[in-house]
Amino acid sequence: MHAATLHRRTNMHDECVPPKLVDRLLALGHTEVVRGLAVADDGDWFCARAWARLLADRGALAEALEVLAPYVGTGWWTAAAEAARLLDAGGRAEEAVALVRPFASNGERSALPELALLLARHGRGEEAYELLVPHITDWLIAEALVEVGVGLGRGEELAALLEARLAPENVCECCGDRECGMRSTEPFNAANLLATVYEKQGRTDEAIAVLRSYDPIVVNDRDALADLLVRHDRIDELRAYAGTPEAVRQLAELLEGRGDVAGAVDAYRDHMREDRWHTPILLAELLARHGRGAEAIEVVRAMDSAEDWVVDQLCKLFAAEDRAEEGLAHLDALKARRGREERELSRLRGPLMAACGRLDEALALVHPEGASPYAKADLARLLIDAGRPEEAATLLETDRLDHRRTLGPLLVELGRVEEAVTLLRTPRPHVPPPEPSGYSDCPPF
């Protein structure tokens, strides 16, 4: 067991049982399978994490830590962080601190905020604050600094630090020009964090003013100013703002949640003049959620787009409204207009044909012997949805390693658990890199 191997497997969800399937195995009662993989010599991290959490929830913290010990022993931060959280939750905070501190000292970026928040939770906030302040230019660490600092009542000091990061004299690092349009702020979320400090101090108007002073700041598809206005129920200001597609969506979601579907529809329709691509799709999804599928179809159809993601949405709406034949006619019209049909659009035919009761006809369109891996996966999903999982498994068996992410969960549902686990954990064959062509590192180059 090596840290680099564990890191690669978990990041890629490769050569391991993925976390959602681990949860499914536990739900189906296959606890011994999960436990066995957790403690195996070449252990499976997601199984180990799930098993350790299960033991900790049962009050068996010592056993949980024993499960994680081999993973922590590789020097892998992810495992150490998990063990530290279990220790902290189990009332052994000092041991958690001792486990995390060496990683923070050795430059593991996410270990420093983890250590600081751990210290702050246990009455050592000043120590945590001093650890974080020198790293204020790192956005991740700066977020933890704000959480710790405000909790200590050092909001004014934090505000001054962040205002300095936003000051005009922070010139472009590339050209040194203070007026350069490429001038970057470090951390990039300094304005967000300054607004957070003001908000936590009860200075909501000042927080809003900060966010209005800078270009819209969108993180994880959330507009920071819109979020702030929603939290404080300042809906009229949010209506007037709606400065980004994300803010419009947040306004519509809020109105829909309050039962004002008409208001949510109007919010999207008003914004469609500025955004004719994503807003119509959001509007169509809203209409479909509220039983207005026919209107949703017309909204998407009016986009008159052959982009696969738009056509995909339209075909799903046709199928949901029992109008799959119209969906097929739409695909035929696109094919005639363009003179050909790309794979991204041809794959949409299968679900529509299945919705029309023509599944076998859809299957006949693609011969498994010559089908691409993508086509086989699409066919397998149709068979699964039609209640024919054994046929789907047989179809995918011909290229089982290429289809392991689809075939593995399917085998579990069919009761072939050991086979599924073996397949998912099988290493990919090593393929040497191709020989360079047209290049030499010896003269003449």
C-alpha positions in Angstrom: 0.0 0.0 0.0 1.5 3.3 -1.2 0.3 6.9 -0.8 0.8 7.7 -4.5 -1.3 4.6 -5.5 -4.0 5.4 -3.0 -4.1 9.0 -4.2 -4.4 8.0 -7.9 -7.1 5.4 -7.2 -9.3 7.6 -5.1 -8.9 10.6 -7.3 -9.8 8.7 -10.5 -12.2 6.2 -8.8 -10.1 3.6 -10.6 -9.0 0.1 -9.5 -11.2 0.4 -6.4 -14.9 0.2 -5.4 -16.3 3.7 -5.8 -17.9 5.3 -2.7 -21.5 5.2 -3.9 -21.2 1.5 -4.6 -19.7 1.0 -1.2 -22.8 2.6 0.3 -24.9 0.3 -1.8 -23.0 -2.8 -0.7 -23.6 -1.8 2.9 -27.3 -1.1 2.2 -27.7 -4.6 0.7 -26.1 -6.2 3.7 -22.7 -7.1 2.2 -20.8 -5.8 5.3 -18.3 -8.6 5.2 -17.3 -7.8 1.7 -16.7 -4.1 2.7 -14.8 -5.1 5.8 -12.6 -7.6 3.9 -11.6 -5.0 1.4 -11.0 -2.4 4.1 -8.4 -4.6 5.9 -6.8 -6.2 2.8 -3.1 -5.8 2.3 -3.8 -3.8 -0.9 -6.8 -2.2 0.9 -9.6 -0.3 -0.8 -9.8 3.2 0.6 -13.5 3.9 0.2 -14.3 0.6 1.9 -11.9 1.4 4.7 -13.3 4.8 5.2 -16.9 3.5 5.3 -16.1 0.7 7.6 -14.1 2.9 10.0 -17.0 5.4 10.1 -19.5 2.5 10.8 -17.3 1.2 13.6 -17.0 4.7 15.1 -20.7 5.2 15.0 -21.1 2.0 16.9 -18.7 3.3 19.6 -15.8 1.2 18.5 -13.3 4.0 17.9 -10.2 2.0 18.7 -11.2 -0.6 16.0 -12.0 2.2 13.5 -8.5 3.7 14.0 -7.0 0.2 13.6 -8.7 0.0 10.2 -7.3 3.3 9.1 -3.8 2.8 10.6 -2.2 1.1 7.5 -3.5 3.9 5.3 -2.3 6.7 7.7 1.1 4.8 7.9 1.7 5.5 4.2 2.0 9.2 4.9 -1.2 9.9 2.9 -2.9 13.1 4.1 -6.4 12.0 3.1 -6.2 9.1 5.5 -4.7 11.1 8.3 -7.4 13.8 7.9 -10.1 11.1 8.2 -8.5 9.6 11.3 -8.1 13.0 12.9 -11.8 13.7 12.4 -12.8 10.4 14.0 -10.4 11.2 16.9 -11.9 14.7 17.4 -15.5 13.4 17.2 -14.5 10.7 19.8 -13.3 13.3 22.3 -9.6 12.8 21.6 -8.8 16.2 20.3 -5.1 16.3 21.4 -4.4 13.1 19.5 -6.1 14.6 16.4 -3.9 17.8 16.7 -0.8 15.7 17.0 -1.7 13.7 13.9 -2.5 16.7 11.8 0.3 19.1 12.9 3.2 17.3 11.0 1.3 17.5 7.7 0.6 21.2 8.2 4.3 21.8 9.1 5.4 20.0 6.0 3.4 22.1 3.6 0.3 20.0 3.0 -2.0 22.9 1.9 -5.3 21.7 3.2 -3.8 20.4 6.5 -3.1 24.0 7.8 -6.8 25.1 7.8 -7.8 21.7 9.2 -5.3 22.1 12.0 -6.4 25.7 12.7 -10.1 24.9 12.8 -9.4 22.0 15.1 -7.5 24.2 17.5 -10.1 26.8 17.4 -12.9 24.3 18.3 -11.0 23.4 21.4 -10.2 26.8 22.9 -6.9 27.5 21.1 -8.2 30.1 18.7 -5.4 32.6 19.1 -2.8 29.9 18.2 -4.9 29.0 15.2 -5.2 32.6 14.1 -1.4 33.2 14.3 -0.8 30.0 12.2 -3.1 31.3 9.4 -2.3 35.0 9.1 1.0 34.6 7.2 -0.9 32.7 4.5 -3.7 35.2 3.9 -3.0 35.2 0.1 -4.1 31.6 -0.2 -7.9 31.6 -0.7 -8.5 28.3 1.1 -6.5 29.3 4.2 -8.0 32.8 4.1 -11.5 31.2 4.4 -10.4 29.4 7.6 -8.8 32.6 8.9 -12.1 34.5 8.6 -13.9 31.8 10.5 -11.3 31.7 13.2 -10.8 35.4 13.5 -14.5 36.4 13.6 -15.0 33.8 16.3 -12.2 35.5 18.4 -13.8 39.0 17.9 -11.0 40.1 15.7 -13.2 41.2 12.9 -11.8 44.8 12.6 -8.3 43.4 12.2 -9.4 40.9 9.6 -11.3 43.6 7.7 -8.1 45.8 7.6 -6.1 42.8 6.3 -8.5 42.1 3.6 -9.0 45.7 2.6 -5.2 45.9 2.1 -5.4 43.0 -0.3 -8.1 44.8 -2.3 -6.2 48.1 -2.4 -5.3 49.6 -5.8 -1.6 49.5 -5.0 -1.7 45.7 -5.4 -0.5 46.0 -9.0 -0.4 43.5 -11.7 2.4 41.0 -11.0 3.1 40.6 -14.7 3.5 44.2 -15.9 3.5 46.3 -12.7 0.7 48.5 -13.9 -1.8 49.6 -11.3 -4.4 50.2 -14.0 -3.9 46.9 -15.8 -7.1 45.1 -16.5 -5.3 41.8 -15.7 -4.5 43.0 -12.1 -5.2 40.1 -9.9 -6.2 40.0 -6.3 -4.7 37.5 -3.9 -6.7 35.8 -2.5 -9.2 36.0 -5.4 -12.1 35.8 -2.9 -10.9 38.7 -0.8 -14.0 40.8 -1.5 -16.2 37.8 -0.6 -14.3 37.3 2.7 -14.5 41.0 3.6 -18.2 40.9 3.0 -18.4 37.8 5.2 -16.6 39.6 8.0 -19.0 42.6 7.8 -22.1 40.3 7.6 -21.0 38.3 10.7 -20.6 41.7 12.5 -24.1 42.6 11.6 -23.0 45.2 9.1 -25.1 43.9 6.2 -25.3 47.2 4.3 -21.5 47.4 4.2 -21.2 43.8 3.2 -23.5 44.5 0.2 -21.6 47.6 -0.7 -18.3 45.6 -0.8 -19.8 43.1 -3.2 -21.3 45.8 -5.4 -17.9 47.5 -5.7 -16.4 44.6 -7.6 -17.2 42.5 -10.6 -19.7 39.8 -9.8 -18.0 37.0 -7.9 -19.3 33.6 -8.7 -18.0 30.5 -6.9 -19.5 27.0 -7.4 -22.3 28.5 -9.5 -23.4 30.8 -6.7 -23.3 34.6 -7.0 -22.0 36.0 -3.7 -24.1 39.1 -3.7 -27.3 37.2 -4.6 -26.6 34.7 -1.8 -26.2 37.6 0.7 -29.4 39.3 -0.4 -31.3 35.9 -0.1 -30.0 35.3 3.4 -31.3 38.7 4.5 -34.6 38.4 2.6 -33.9 41.5 0.5 -35.9 40.3 -2.4 -36.6 43.6 -4.0 -32.9 44.4 -4.2 -32.2 40.9 -5.6 -34.8 41.5 -8.3 -33.1 44.8 -9.2 -29.7 43.2 -9.2 -30.0 39.9 -11.1 -26.6 40.8 -12.5 -25.5 37.3 -13.5 -27.2 34.2 -14.8 -26.4 32.6 -11.4 -28.2 35.4 -9.6 -31.3 35.0 -11.8 -31.3 31.3 -11.0 -31.0 32.0 -7.3 -33.9 34.5 -7.4 -36.0 32.0 -9.3 -35.2 29.2 -6.9 -36.1 31.3 -4.0 -39.5 32.3 -5.5 -40.2 28.7 -6.5 -39.5 27.6 -3.0 -42.0 30.1 -1.7 -44.7 28.8 -4.1 -44.4 31.8 -6.4 -43.9 29.8 -9.6 -45.3 32.6 -11.8 -42.7 35.0 -10.3 -39.9 32.4 -11.0 -41.1 32.0 -14.6 -41.1 35.8 -15.0 -37.6 36.1 -13.6 -36.3 33.7 -16.2 -38.3 35.2 -19.1 -37.0 38.6 -18.3 -33.4 37.4 -18.4 -33.8 35.4 -21.7 -33.2 38.6 -23.6 -29.6 38.7 -22.3 -28.9 34.9 -22.1 -30.5 32.8 -24.9 -28.6 29.7 -24.1 -28.7 28.6 -20.4 -31.7 30.6 -19.1 -34.2 28.9 -21.5 -33.1 25.5 -20.3 -33.6 26.5 -16.7 -37.0 27.9 -17.5 -37.9 24.7 -19.3 -36.8 22.6 -16.3 -38.9 24.8 -14.0 -42.0 24.5 -16.2 -41.6 20.7 -16.5 -41.3 20.4 -12.7 -44.7 22.0 -12.4 -46.6 20.0 -14.9 -46.2 22.4 -17.8 -44.2 20.2 -20.1 -45.8 21.3 -23.3 -44.7 24.9 -22.5 -41.2 23.6 -21.7 -41.0 21.9 -25.1 -41.9 25.2 -26.9 -39.3 27.1 -24.9 -36.5 24.7 -25.9 -37.8 24.3 -29.4 -37.7 28.1 -29.9 -33.9 28.0 -29.3 -33.7 26.4 -32.7 -30.4 24.8 -31.7 -28.6 21.6 -32.9 -26.2 21.6 -29.9 -26.3 18.2 -28.5 -27.0 19.3 -24.9 -30.0 21.4 -26.0 -31.4 18.6 -28.2 -30.9 16.1 -25.4 -33.0 18.3 -23.1 -35.7 18.6 -25.8 -35.8 14.8 -26.4 -36.2 14.2 -22.6 -39.1 16.6 -22.5 -40.7 14.9 -25.5 -40.4 11.5 -23.8 -41.7 12.8 -20.5 -44.8 14.2 -22.3 -45.4 10.9 -24.2 -44.5 12.6 -27.4 -41.5 10.5 -28.2 -42.5 10.2 -31.9 -42.3 14.0 -32.2 -38.8 13.8 -30.7 -37.8 11.3 -33.4 -39.2 13.5 -36.1 -37.2 16.4 -34.6 -34.0 14.3 -34.9 -34.9 13.4 -38.5 -35.4 17.1 -39.4 -32.0 18.0 -37.9 -30.3 15.2 -39.8 -31.9 16.3 -43.0 -30.9 19.9 -42.4 -27.3 19.0 -41.7 -27.0 16.1 -44.1 -25.6 13.8 -41.4 -26.1 12.9 -37.8 -23.3 13.1 -35.2 -23.0 10.4 -32.6 -24.0 12.8 -29.9 -27.4 13.2 -31.5 -27.8 9.6 -32.9 -27.5 8.2 -29.3 -30.6 10.2 -28.4 -32.7 8.0 -30.7 -32.5 4.9 -28.5 -34.4 6.3 -25.4 -37.0 7.8 -27.7 -37.6 4.6 -29.5 -37.8 2.7 -26.2 -40.3 5.3 -25.0 -42.4 4.4 -28.1 -42.2 0.7 -27.2 -39.7 0.0 -29.9 -36.8 -1.1 -27.7 -35.8 -4.2 -29.8 -35.8 -2.0 -32.9 -33.5 0.5 -31.1 -31.2 -2.4 -30.1 -31.0 -3.6 -33.7 -29.7 -0.2 -34.8 -26.4 -1.0 -33.2 -24.6 -4.3 -33.7 -22.7 -5.2 -30.5 -19.8 -6.7 -32.5 -19.0 -3.4 -34.2 -20.4 -0.9 -31.7 -18.3 1.7 -30.0 -17.9 1.5 -26.2 -20.2 4.5 -25.9 -22.9 2.9 -28.0 -22.8 -0.3 -25.9 -23.1 1.6 -22.7 -26.1 3.5 -24.1 -27.7 0.2 -25.1 -27.0 -1.4 -21.7 -28.7 1.5 -20.0 -31.8 1.0 -22.2 -31.9 -2.7 -21.3 -31.5 -1.9 -17.6 -34.3 0.6 -17.7 -36.5 -1.9 -19.6 -36.0 -4.5 -16.8 -33.5 -6.7 -18.8 -30.4 -6.4 -16.7 -29.0 -9.9 -17.6 -29.0 -8.9 -21.3 -27.2 -5.6 -20.4 -24.5 -7.5 -18.5 -24.0 -9.9 -21.4 -23.7 -7.0 -23.8 -21.0 -5.3 -21.6 -19.0 -8.5 -21.0 -17.3 -8.3 -24.3 -15.3 -5.3 -23.2 -15.7 -5.6 -19.4 -12.7 -3.6 -18.4 -13.8 -0.6 -20.6 -17.3 -0.8 -19.1 -16.3 -1.6 -15.5 -18.0 1.5 -14.1 -21.3 0.5 -15.6 -20.9 -3.3 -15.3 -19.7 -3.3 -11.7 -22.8 -1.8 -10.1 -25.0 -3.9 -12.4 -23.3 -7.1 -11.3 -23.9 -6.1 -7.7 -27.6 -5.7 -8.3 -27.6 -9.1 -10.0 -26.1 -10.7 -6.9 -22.7 -11.3 -8.4 -20.9 -9.2 -5.8 -17.5 -11.0 -5.7 -17.3 -10.8 -9.5 -18.1 -7.1 -9.4 -15.5 -6.3 -6.8 -12.8 -8.3 -8.7 -13.7 -6.5 -11.9 -13.6 -3.0 -10.3 -10.2 -3.6 -8.6 -8.5 -5.2 -11.7 -5.5 -3.0 -12.7 -5.6 -1.6 -16.1 -3.0 -3.2 -18.5 0.1 -1.1 -18.8 0.3 0.6 -22.2 3.8 2.0 -23.0 3.8 5.5 -24.4 4.0 5.7 -28.2 7.4 6.2 -29.7 8.1 9.8 -30.6 7.9 10.5 -34.3 9.8 13.2 -36.2 11.8 14.2 -33.2 15.3 13.6 -31.9 17.2 15.0 -29.0 20.5 14.6 -30.9 21.7 17.0 -33.5 20.6 17.8 -36.1 17.4 18.5 -34.3 
